[in-house]
């Protein structure tokens, strides 16, 4: 397989781009921006229409690195949605939402992190949020909590997954 075909398979759709890839003192042509950020040339053309400043109106368009950094940073910040402490980000609604009845489940992941799970009030989608273990007291003041125990399946025997009944002595279900 050629490198071009491999690159197309590995390419992922991104909405945010890393401005740290850009050197602030350099100038970039449209094709250099395309190659650096792995975007389509029409994407960069759309950025010009959205306000990415060029050095002049002559072609090929040239962009100062600092202007490109400022544009991408501003664009990335516009996409962020800040959630309050009692809210989760619902991926279906694309907005911060509260959990139904303020009820959440939590699962301790390690000595520093807790995973909080709730259900969106609007659409019923499951939502997740990471929380610090040190802030558990504040968590209990905000939400009504229910701890989820992690079950370790070390010894299953011949239990059927479908019926939950034990199989015969030879292991058949």
ZIZI-V819425 format. One line per field, one symbol per residue. phi: phi as a letter, one per 40 degrees, with the letter a starting at -180 (. if undefined). Layout:
phi: ???
This chain:
phi: .ccccccccccbcbbbbcccccccccbbcdcccdcccfbccccccccccchccbcacccccbbcdcccccccccccccccbcbcccbbcccccfacbcccfgcbbbbccacbbbcbbabcccbgccbbacacccbcccccccbccacbccccccbbgbcccccgccccccgcb
